[in-house]
Amino acid sequence: MPLPSAAAAPAVAPVVPRPRTPAPSEATVTDPVLVKRAVKAAALGNAMEWFDFGVYSYIAVTLGKVFFPSGNPTAQLLSTFGAFAAAFLVRPLGGMVFGPLGDRIGRQKILALTMIMMAAGTFAIGLIPSYATIGVGAPLLLLLARLVQGFSTGGEYAGATTFIAEYAPDKKRGFFGSWLEFGTLAGYIGGAGLVTLMTALLSDADLLSWGWRIPFLIAGPMGIIGLYLRMRLEETPAFAAELKKSEADRPKVPLREMITGQWRALLLCMGLVLVFNVTDYMLLSYMPSYLTSELKYDETHGLLVVLGVMALMMIVQPFAGALTDRIGRRPVIAAGCAGFLFLSIPAILLIRQGSLLAVALGMGALGLLLVCFTAAMPAALPALFPTKVRYGSLSIGFNISVSLFGGTTPLVVTALIGATGNMMMPAYYMMAAAVIGGVAVWFITESAGRPLPGSAPSLEPVPESSAR
């Protein structure tokens, strides 16, 4: 339709052009097969990371005897978790290396590399001789393997969320992104469940001599499958569009620019990741220890309650992800923050009551609140950054926040309880995190149903019946 002539236009109301709708040729039409393949490959890497997390956490006592035979059980356990914590220290370094590389040479190549390193590090733990065989070399090799795992993990989560976000259609980014955390829960349940089964079936002597190696050696075949899936992937449409630009239009972005040039988005990212990971590690990592050490709860029942909560979260996860596509990421994340702010104390009081029903209700409430974050964050976090720095800036912000706040949650809360004698410290810590997360979500822009910054709109293919 031709525009009205200047003579026909009212003198007092000049014509204001409407925002131009991108032509179909300027948008990306997603391939459902490729999207599902990308989601599977990314989720498997996350599942493998948390499989190792579950195995290491629940077999820590045995590992302490194998690698740190000091004769002091407490010293053994502390040494084992010290090696575990070392992986968190190098995660920001991994993010600073792999993130910028992912923005420069491609998401797919870096995700394949991190998969190789993760699988190799976990598999290597299962091959390390015991302290009784090679002496001090055993704990040193364990530490080296953990550092390899942590370094590779620094590029894993940000790359996986970026990959899924850039492949998914704009209107279903939350749904597809939610499957990444579905993989997290599946991996943790698999790792913790396998250790529980082995503990029940094997004698203490068999578990100590060879049984503990089995869960780590399983990482080898899992890594090969994951690598195969990731090598079959094509580069994301958003990054492929960046590659089409000339070098003059797509200069290499220095690491400093990824930080200083994105400082506001980085702060928001760190605030969101803080509430996400403090509550995540509180529920999945600290609560089993809280039930046994602080509340003198039966260890097996405590673990089964946590596994049951994670199974519940897995069921709800895809539906919550789809909900973020309908009503937005901000309302869902805000609901999670409000829930932890007002319900953490009632939930911990229920857990402290001690009966199986009360513990299950309290843990279940915290698990459902956590789903608000696990369902929304994989789509919300990549949308904070433009395409040219998305992988790098997200890797840096995510891993710094996880290392400072998420991975330290069990240690800090234990120390606070020891210093104050107040058994409600887990609730207060989650409430503080919820306030910080609430401030962050207040300042982020809603991203549901919208193109990622710096990327063309991503549309679903039109069904043939609709096109006729």
C-alpha positions as CSV (number, residue, x, y, z in Angstrom):
1,M,0.0,0.0,0.0
2,P,1.6,3.4,-1.0
3,L,2.3,5.9,1.7
4,P,0.1,9.1,1.6
5,S,1.7,12.0,-0.1
6,A,3.2,14.9,1.9
7,A,0.3,17.1,0.8
8,A,-2.3,14.7,2.2
9,A,-0.5,14.4,5.5
10,P,-2.0,16.6,8.3
11,A,0.2,19.5,9.1
12,V,0.1,19.0,12.9
13,A,0.5,15.2,12.9
14,P,3.5,14.0,10.9
15,V,3.4,10.4,9.8
16,V,5.5,8.3,12.3
17,P,6.6,5.0,10.6
18,R,5.7,1.9,12.4
19,P,8.6,-0.4,13.5
20,R,9.5,-2.6,10.5
21,T,8.6,-6.2,10.8
22,P,11.5,-8.4,9.6
23,A,10.9,-10.0,6.3
24,P,10.8,-13.8,6.3
25,S,14.2,-13.9,4.5
26,E,15.7,-12.0,7.4
27,A,14.5,-14.4,10.0
28,T,15.8,-17.9,10.8
29,V,13.3,-20.8,10.4
30,T,14.3,-23.5,12.8
31,D,14.6,-27.2,11.9
32,P,12.8,-29.2,14.6
33,V,15.1,-32.2,14.1
34,L,18.2,-30.1,14.6
35,V,16.7,-28.3,17.6
36,K,16.0,-31.6,19.3
37,R,19.4,-33.0,18.5
38,A,21.0,-29.8,19.9
39,V,19.0,-30.1,23.1
40,K,19.9,-33.8,23.6
41,A,23.6,-33.2,23.0
42,A,23.7,-30.2,25.4
43,A,21.7,-31.9,28.1
44,L,23.9,-35.0,28.1
45,G,26.9,-32.9,28.9
46,N,25.2,-31.4,31.8
47,A,23.9,-34.8,32.9
48,M,27.5,-36.1,32.8
49,E,28.8,-33.2,34.9
50,W,26.2,-33.8,37.6
51,F,26.6,-37.6,37.4
52,D,30.1,-37.0,38.6
53,F,28.9,-34.5,41.2
54,G,26.5,-37.1,42.6
55,V,29.0,-39.9,42.6
56,Y,31.8,-37.8,44.2
57,S,29.5,-36.4,46.9
58,Y,28.1,-39.7,48.0
59,I,31.2,-41.8,47.8
60,A,33.4,-39.2,49.5
61,V,34.0,-41.3,52.6
62,T,35.3,-44.2,50.6
63,L,37.5,-41.9,48.5
64,G,38.9,-40.4,51.6
65,K,40.1,-43.9,52.7
66,V,41.5,-44.7,49.3
67,F,43.4,-41.4,48.7
68,F,43.9,-39.9,52.1
69,P,44.5,-42.7,54.6
70,S,45.5,-40.5,57.6
71,G,43.6,-42.6,60.1
72,N,41.5,-39.6,61.0
73,P,38.0,-39.9,59.3
74,T,37.4,-36.1,59.6
75,A,40.7,-35.3,58.0
76,Q,40.1,-37.8,55.2
77,L,36.7,-36.3,54.4
78,L,38.0,-32.8,54.5
79,S,40.8,-33.7,52.2
80,T,38.4,-35.4,49.8
81,F,36.1,-32.3,49.7
82,G,39.2,-30.1,49.4
83,A,40.0,-31.8,46.1
84,F,36.3,-31.5,45.2
85,A,36.3,-27.7,45.9
86,A,39.5,-27.2,43.9
87,A,37.4,-27.7,40.8
88,F,35.4,-24.7,41.6
89,L,38.5,-22.5,41.9
90,V,39.5,-23.1,38.3
91,R,36.0,-22.8,36.8
92,P,36.3,-19.0,36.2
93,L,39.6,-19.7,34.4
94,G,38.0,-22.2,32.2
95,G,35.2,-19.7,31.5
96,M,37.7,-17.0,30.5
97,V,39.4,-19.4,28.1
98,F,36.6,-21.4,26.6
99,G,34.0,-18.6,26.5
100,P,35.9,-16.2,24.2
101,L,37.0,-19.1,22.1
102,G,33.3,-20.1,21.7
103,D,32.6,-16.6,20.4
104,R,35.6,-16.7,18.1
105,I,35.7,-20.2,16.6
106,G,32.3,-21.6,17.3
107,R,30.0,-23.0,20.0
108,Q,30.0,-26.5,18.6
109,K,33.8,-27.0,18.6
110,I,34.2,-25.8,22.2
111,L,31.3,-27.9,23.4
112,A,32.9,-31.0,21.8
113,L,36.2,-30.1,23.5
114,T,34.7,-29.6,26.9
115,M,32.9,-32.9,26.6
116,I,36.2,-34.7,25.9
117,M,37.9,-33.0,28.9
118,M,35.0,-33.7,31.3
119,A,34.9,-37.4,30.3
120,A,38.6,-37.8,30.4
121,G,38.9,-36.2,33.9
122,T,36.1,-38.3,35.3
123,F,37.4,-41.5,33.7
124,A,40.9,-40.9,34.9
125,I,39.8,-40.8,38.5
126,G,38.6,-44.4,38.1
127,L,42.1,-45.4,37.0
128,I,44.2,-43.7,39.7
129,P,46.1,-46.2,41.9
130,S,45.4,-45.9,45.6
131,Y,47.6,-44.2,48.2
132,A,48.7,-47.6,49.4
133,T,50.1,-48.3,45.9
134,I,51.8,-45.1,44.9
135,G,51.8,-43.0,48.0
136,V,51.4,-39.2,47.8
137,G,51.1,-39.4,44.0
138,A,47.5,-40.7,44.4
139,P,46.0,-37.6,45.9
140,L,48.0,-35.4,43.6
141,L,46.6,-37.3,40.6
142,L,43.1,-37.0,42.0
143,L,43.6,-33.2,42.4
144,L,44.9,-33.0,38.8
145,A,41.8,-34.9,37.5
146,R,39.5,-32.6,39.5
147,L,41.2,-29.5,38.1
148,V,40.7,-30.8,34.5
149,Q,37.1,-31.4,35.3
150,G,36.6,-27.9,36.8
151,F,38.5,-26.2,34.0
152,S,36.3,-27.9,31.3
153,T,33.1,-27.2,33.3
154,G,34.0,-23.5,33.1
155,G,33.0,-23.6,29.4
156,E,30.3,-26.2,29.6
157,Y,27.1,-24.7,31.1
158,A,27.4,-21.3,29.4
159,G,28.1,-23.0,26.1
160,A,25.2,-25.4,26.5
161,T,22.7,-22.7,27.4
162,T,24.0,-20.5,24.5
163,F,23.8,-23.4,22.1
164,I,20.2,-24.3,23.0
165,A,19.1,-20.7,23.2
166,E,20.5,-19.9,19.7
167,Y,18.9,-23.0,18.1
168,A,15.5,-22.8,19.7
169,P,12.6,-20.7,18.2
170,D,11.9,-17.5,20.1
171,K,8.5,-18.7,21.2
172,K,9.7,-22.0,22.7
173,R,13.2,-21.1,24.1
174,G,12.1,-21.6,27.6
175,F,10.7,-25.1,26.9
176,F,13.7,-26.3,25.1
177,G,16.1,-24.6,27.6
178,S,14.4,-26.4,30.5
179,W,15.6,-29.7,29.2
180,L,19.2,-28.7,30.1
181,E,18.4,-28.7,33.8
182,F,16.4,-31.9,33.2
183,G,19.7,-33.4,32.3
184,T,21.3,-32.0,35.4
185,L,18.7,-33.7,37.6
186,A,18.9,-36.9,35.7
187,G,22.7,-37.0,36.0
188,Y,22.6,-36.3,39.7
189,I,19.9,-39.0,40.3
190,G,21.9,-41.4,38.3
191,G,25.2,-40.8,40.1
192,A,23.7,-40.8,43.6
193,G,21.4,-43.7,42.9
194,L,24.3,-45.8,41.5
195,V,26.4,-45.2,44.6
196,T,23.4,-46.1,46.9
197,L,22.9,-49.3,44.9
198,M,26.6,-50.2,45.1
199,T,26.7,-49.5,48.8
200,A,23.8,-51.9,49.3
201,L,25.1,-54.7,47.1
202,L,28.9,-54.6,47.8
203,S,30.7,-55.3,51.1
204,D,32.8,-52.5,52.6
205,A,36.0,-54.3,51.5
206,D,34.9,-54.7,47.9
207,L,33.7,-51.1,47.7
208,L,37.1,-49.9,49.1
209,S,39.2,-52.2,46.9
210,W,37.6,-51.9,43.5
211,G,33.9,-51.0,43.6
212,W,34.4,-47.3,44.0
213,R,36.0,-47.2,40.5
214,I,32.9,-48.3,38.6
215,P,30.9,-45.0,38.6
216,F,33.9,-43.1,37.4
217,L,34.7,-45.6,34.6
218,I,31.2,-45.3,33.3
219,A,32.1,-41.8,32.3
220,G,34.2,-43.2,29.4
221,P,31.3,-44.6,27.4
222,M,29.0,-41.7,28.4
223,G,31.7,-39.3,27.1
224,I,32.0,-41.2,23.8
225,I,28.2,-41.0,23.2
226,G,28.1,-37.3,24.2
227,L,31.0,-36.5,21.9
228,Y,29.4,-38.4,19.0
229,L,26.2,-36.4,19.5
230,R,28.0,-33.1,19.7
231,M,30.2,-33.8,16.7
232,R,27.1,-34.3,14.6
233,L,25.8,-30.9,15.4
234,E,25.9,-28.0,13.1
235,E,26.9,-24.5,14.3
236,T,24.0,-22.4,15.6
237,P,22.2,-20.1,13.1
238,A,23.1,-17.0,15.2
239,F,26.8,-17.8,15.2
240,A,26.7,-18.8,11.5
241,A,25.2,-15.4,10.7
242,E,28.1,-13.8,12.6
243,L,30.6,-15.8,10.5
244,K,29.1,-14.4,7.3
245,K,30.2,-10.9,8.3
246,S,33.6,-9.7,7.1
247,E,36.5,-9.6,9.5
248,A,36.2,-5.8,9.4
249,D,32.6,-6.0,10.6
250,R,33.3,-8.8,13.1
251,P,36.5,-7.9,15.0
252,K,37.9,-10.1,17.7
253,V,36.5,-9.0,21.0
254,P,39.1,-8.7,23.7
255,L,38.5,-10.4,27.0
256,R,38.5,-7.0,28.8
257,E,35.8,-5.8,26.5
258,M,33.7,-8.8,27.4
259,I,33.8,-7.7,31.0
260,T,33.9,-3.9,30.9
261,G,31.7,-3.5,27.9
262,Q,29.1,-5.8,29.4
263,W,29.4,-4.7,33.1
264,R,25.7,-4.1,33.7
265,A,24.6,-7.4,32.1
266,L,27.4,-9.2,34.0
267,L,26.2,-7.9,37.3
268,L,22.7,-8.9,36.6
269,C,23.9,-12.3,35.4
270,M,25.9,-12.8,38.7
271,G,22.9,-11.8,40.8
272,L,20.6,-14.3,39.0
273,V,23.2,-17.0,39.1
274,L,23.7,-16.3,42.8
275,V,20.1,-17.0,43.8
276,F,19.9,-19.9,41.4
277,N,23.0,-21.7,42.6
278,V,22.8,-20.9,46.4
279,T,19.3,-22.5,46.5
280,D,20.4,-25.3,44.1
281,Y,23.5,-26.3,46.1
282,M,21.6,-25.8,49.4
283,L,18.9,-28.3,48.4
284,L,20.9,-30.9,46.3
285,S,24.3,-30.8,48.1
286,Y,23.9,-29.5,51.6
287,M,20.5,-30.8,52.7
288,P,21.5,-34.5,52.8
289,S,24.4,-33.5,55.2
290,Y,22.1,-31.2,57.2
291,L,19.6,-34.0,57.7
292,T,22.3,-36.5,58.9
293,S,24.8,-34.3,60.8
294,E,22.7,-31.6,62.2
295,L,19.3,-33.3,62.7
296,K,20.7,-36.9,63.2
297,Y,18.4,-38.2,60.4
298,D,19.0,-41.6,58.9
299,E,21.5,-41.3,56.0
300,T,19.7,-43.6,53.6
301,H,16.3,-42.1,54.2
302,G,17.7,-38.6,53.8
303,L,19.2,-39.5,50.4
304,L,16.0,-41.1,49.3
305,V,14.0,-38.0,50.2
306,V,16.4,-35.8,48.1
307,L,16.3,-38.2,45.2
308,G,12.5,-38.2,45.4
309,V,12.4,-34.4,45.3
310,M,14.7,-34.3,42.3
311,A,12.4,-36.8,40.5
312,L,9.5,-34.5,41.3
313,M,11.4,-31.6,39.8
314,M,12.2,-33.6,36.7
315,I,8.5,-34.1,36.1
316,V,7.6,-30.5,36.6
317,Q,10.6,-29.1,34.7
318,P,9.4,-29.1,31.0
319,F,5.9,-27.7,32.0
320,A,7.6,-24.9,34.0
321,G,9.8,-24.1,31.0
322,A,6.8,-23.9,28.7
323,L,5.1,-21.6,31.3
324,T,8.0,-19.2,31.0
325,D,7.3,-18.9,27.3
326,R,3.7,-18.0,27.9
327,I,3.9,-15.6,30.8
328,G,7.6,-14.6,30.7
329,R,10.9,-15.4,32.5
330,R,10.7,-12.4,34.9
331,P,7.4,-13.4,36.6
332,V,8.6,-17.0,37.1
333,I,12.0,-16.0,38.5
334,A,10.4,-13.4,40.6
335,A,7.9,-16.0,42.0
336,G,10.9,-18.2,42.9
337,C,12.6,-15.3,44.7
338,A,9.5,-14.4,46.6
339,G,8.9,-18.0,47.5
340,F,12.3,-18.5,49.0
341,L,12.0,-15.2,50.8
342,F,8.7,-16.0,52.5
343,L,8.7,-19.8,52.6
344,S,12.3,-20.7,53.5
345,I,11.7,-20.5,57.3
346,P,8.4,-22.6,57.2
347,A,10.2,-25.1,55.0
348,I,13.2,-25.5,57.3
349,L,10.9,-25.7,60.3
350,L,9.0,-28.5,58.6
351,I,12.3,-30.3,57.9
352,R,13.5,-29.8,61.5
353,Q,10.3,-31.4,62.7
354,G,11.9,-34.7,61.7
355,S,9.1,-37.0,60.6
356,L,9.4,-38.4,57.1
357,L,6.2,-36.6,56.0
358,A,7.3,-33.2,57.3
359,V,10.8,-33.6,55.8
360,A,9.3,-34.6,52.5
361,L,6.9,-31.6,52.5
362,G,9.6,-29.1,53.4
363,M,12.1,-30.5,50.8
364,G,9.3,-30.7,48.2
365,A,8.4,-27.1,48.7
366,L,12.0,-26.0,48.3
367,G,12.3,-28.2,45.2
368,L,9.3,-26.7,43.5
369,L,10.5,-23.2,44.2
370,L,13.9,-24.2,42.7
371,V,12.1,-25.2,39.5
372,C,11.3,-21.5,39.0
373,F,15.0,-21.0,38.4
374,T,16.0,-24.3,36.7
375,A,13.2,-23.8,34.2
376,A,13.8,-20.1,33.4
377,M,17.5,-19.5,33.7
378,P,18.7,-21.5,30.7
379,A,16.7,-19.1,28.5
380,A,17.0,-15.9,30.6
381,L,20.8,-15.9,31.0
382,P,21.9,-16.0,27.3
383,A,19.4,-13.3,26.5
384,L,21.4,-10.8,28.7
385,F,24.2,-10.7,26.1
386,P,24.6,-10.0,22.4
387,T,25.6,-12.7,20.0
388,K,29.2,-11.6,19.5
389,V,30.1,-11.9,23.2
390,R,27.3,-14.2,24.5
391,Y,29.4,-17.3,25.2
392,G,32.3,-15.4,26.7
393,S,30.5,-12.9,28.9
394,L,28.0,-15.5,30.1
395,S,30.9,-18.0,30.9
396,I,32.7,-15.3,32.9
397,G,29.7,-14.1,34.9
398,F,28.2,-17.5,35.5
399,N,31.4,-19.2,36.7
400,I,32.6,-16.3,39.0
401,S,29.2,-16.3,40.7
402,V,29.1,-20.1,41.0
403,S,32.7,-20.2,42.4
404,L,32.1,-17.4,45.0
405,F,28.6,-18.2,46.1
406,G,27.2,-21.5,44.8
407,G,30.0,-23.9,45.4
408,T,30.7,-22.4,48.8
409,T,27.2,-22.7,50.1
410,P,27.6,-25.9,52.1
411,L,30.9,-24.7,53.7
412,V,29.5,-21.2,54.6
413,V,26.3,-22.5,56.0
414,T,28.1,-25.2,58.1
415,A,30.4,-22.5,59.4
416,L,27.5,-20.1,60.3
417,I,25.8,-22.9,62.2
418,G,29.0,-23.7,64.1
419,A,29.6,-20.0,64.9
420,T,26.1,-19.1,66.0
421,G,24.5,-22.4,67.0
422,N,21.4,-21.3,65.0
423,M,20.0,-24.3,63.1
424,M,17.9,-21.9,60.9
425,M,20.9,-20.6,59.1
426,P,20.0,-22.4,55.9
427,A,16.7,-20.5,55.7
428,Y,18.3,-17.2,56.4
429,Y,21.0,-17.8,53.7
430,M,18.4,-18.7,51.1
431,M,16.4,-15.6,52.0
432,A,19.4,-13.3,51.6
433,A,20.1,-14.9,48.2
434,A,16.4,-14.4,47.2
435,V,16.7,-10.6,48.0
436,I,19.7,-10.3,45.7
437,G,18.0,-12.4,43.0
438,G,14.9,-10.2,43.3
439,V,16.9,-7.0,42.7
440,A,18.5,-8.6,39.7
441,V,15.2,-9.8,38.1
442,W,13.7,-6.3,38.7
443,F,16.3,-4.8,36.3
444,I,16.4,-7.4,33.5
445,T,14.4,-7.0,30.4
446,E,11.8,-9.6,29.5
447,S,13.1,-11.9,26.8
448,A,10.3,-14.4,26.3
449,G,9.1,-14.6,22.7
450,R,11.7,-12.1,21.5
451,P,14.8,-12.5,19.4
452,L,18.1,-12.8,21.3
453,P,20.1,-9.5,21.3
454,G,22.2,-9.3,18.1
455,S,20.3,-12.2,16.4
456,A,17.6,-12.4,13.8
457,P,14.1,-13.6,14.8
458,S,14.0,-17.4,15.1
459,L,10.7,-18.8,13.9
460,E,9.1,-22.2,13.8
461,P,8.4,-23.7,10.4
462,V,4.8,-23.2,9.2
463,P,2.9,-26.5,9.0
464,E,2.0,-27.5,5.4
465,S,-1.7,-27.5,6.3
466,S,-1.4,-23.8,7.4
467,A,0.6,-22.7,4.4
468,R,-2.1,-23.9,2.0
